[in-house]
Amino acid sequence: MDFYRIEFTRSAEKDLRNIDKAKIAAIYREIEQLKSSPRPQGVKKLTGAQRTYRIRIGDYRVVYEIEDEVLLILVIRIAHRKDVCR
């Protein structure tokens, strides 16, 4: 079984710094699970994007791209649900 590598954009790393420390552990746990299952149950494919998906973690959303050819998951955005589409 192949596992995906996870990378964060600079803006996603910045997003993490603005999130409550108590919630970061849960967010990291869910992102780590993407390594073995990049399209988990409940994932939403974003309209108009070829490889971009969104998962829900409580009140937060993680937007990421899946690059199957190089087994890479690129985390683009991590934000509260009210801010994620802005």
Legacy VTK file of the C-alpha trace (Angstrom):
# vtk DataFile Version 3.0
C-alpha trace
ASCII
DATASET POLYDATA
POINTS 86 float
0.000 0.000 0.000
1.405 3.371 -0.994
1.233 6.267 1.396
0.933 9.878 0.379
3.324 12.562 1.542
1.764 15.633 3.144
3.039 19.159 2.591
1.635 22.490 3.730
1.651 25.739 1.788
3.070 28.731 3.624
-0.448 30.138 3.973
-1.719 26.867 5.516
1.113 26.977 8.058
0.102 30.561 8.860
-3.540 29.443 9.229
-2.456 26.886 11.840
-0.803 29.579 13.955
-4.167 31.348 14.252
-6.074 28.288 15.496
-6.703 27.490 19.153
-3.969 25.154 20.401
-6.536 22.708 21.804
-7.969 22.109 18.326
-4.672 21.754 16.462
-4.063 18.178 17.688
-7.390 16.985 16.239
-6.702 18.765 12.963
-3.233 17.193 12.651
-4.674 13.756 13.470
-7.201 14.020 10.632
-4.608 15.350 8.186
-2.286 12.437 9.049
-5.089 9.994 8.169
-5.106 11.429 4.656
-1.747 9.710 4.066
-3.439 6.329 3.745
-6.883 7.509 2.652
-6.737 10.782 0.700
-10.450 10.661 -0.149
-12.133 9.682 3.141
-15.855 9.348 3.646
-17.448 12.793 3.794
-14.832 14.489 1.597
-16.161 17.161 -0.773
-14.622 17.793 -4.176
-14.544 21.521 -4.795
-16.457 22.746 -7.832
-14.347 24.060 -10.680
-11.145 22.495 -9.393
-9.537 19.405 -10.855
-7.806 17.988 -7.752
-9.004 20.103 -4.825
-10.962 18.628 -1.912
-12.262 19.730 1.471
-12.692 17.796 4.697
-14.532 18.862 7.806
-12.951 18.661 11.251
-15.450 20.004 13.752
-15.946 23.692 12.951
-12.806 23.763 10.795
-12.284 22.944 7.143
-9.085 21.706 5.505
-8.741 22.407 1.780
-6.148 20.320 -0.029
-5.027 19.080 -3.430
-4.291 15.464 -4.253
-1.493 14.804 -6.713
-1.878 11.061 -7.340
0.995 10.823 -9.816
3.562 11.792 -7.147
1.598 10.613 -4.061
1.387 14.108 -2.591
-1.285 15.863 -0.566
-0.791 19.622 -0.522
-2.705 21.332 2.283
-3.764 24.743 0.965
-6.011 26.214 3.642
-7.108 25.472 7.195
-9.813 27.759 8.525
-12.972 28.030 10.564
-16.005 27.124 8.493
-17.219 30.729 8.365
-13.901 31.860 6.820
-12.872 28.976 4.570
-14.354 30.182 1.287
-13.017 33.718 1.591
LINES 1 87
86 0 1 2 3 4 5 6 7 8 9 10 11 12 13 14 15 16 17 18 19 20 21 22 23 24 25 26 27 28 29 30 31 32 33 34 35 36 37 38 39 40 41 42 43 44 45 46 47 48 49 50 51 52 53 54 55 56 57 58 59 60 61 62 63 64 65 66 67 68 69 70 71 72 73 74 75 76 77 78 79 80 81 82 83 84 85
